[in-house]
Amino acid sequence: AQKITQTQPGMFVQEKEAVTLDCTYDTSDPSYGLFWYKQPSSGEMIFLIYQGSYDQQNATEGRYSLNFQKARKSANLVISASQLGDSAMYFCAMREGYSGAGSYQLTFGKGTKLSVIP
Amino acid sequence: GAVVSQHPSRVICKSGTSVKIECRSLDFQATTMFWYRQFPKKSLMLMATSNEGSKATYEQGVEKDKFLINHASLTLSTLTVTSAHPEDSSFYICSARDGDYIHRQETQYFGPGTRLLVL
């Protein structure tokens, strides 16, 4: 079974509109972290946002917010006020286990290609 | 955020030659670095986990003699593709773990990647 599932291969959004990129995860570890990365066509992986499994509040970083629904095991990324520069691949990733205990490895989803339309 | 550099950004080589890729954490110490491989329009595939001062841990199916990893210092890890063949052509990207024990974030910061083309 896939640990990270991104069901949207591609998404379109109008400039200045908000968009939600879906991510569901599967783990039996009570301690885990969820990440979103952006990969533009240049190839670099840019860290966007992090959510810990014990965090009470949804993470926010500027125009990025993470809609964390623990019971449903979903960690959707919300991008508000989309910009043309947001066009890129977006990857959801999970790390299981806390530092010093479990693995630090990330498991990535297959990604969602976001295209922002002027 | 933390900065990770990777060199070279692009390399073209002949079949049978070896290629070394460097990954450096510029403003933090990285006890753990990771090496990934990415095929076009695909997700990242973890190749190995590199811990400073110890042998790398390779994922299943990754040939350790083919992909030599050295993590000699807290800021440098190298991946050497030995006797490269056309099927080794890919995008190789490293990441370094910035352990934030206060916030338990353990974010991985990625280098810009290296595009390898083996002729």
Interface residues (C-beta under 8 A of the other chain):
Chain A: G33 F35 Y37 S42 G43 E44 M45 I46 F47 Y50 G52 F91 R95 Y98 S99 G100 Y104 Q105 L106 F108 G109 K110 G111
Chain B: G1 T32 F34 Q38 K42 S43 L44 L46 T49 F91 I93 S95 R97 G99 Y101 H103 R104 Q105 E106 T107 Q108 Y109 F110 G111 P112 G113 R115
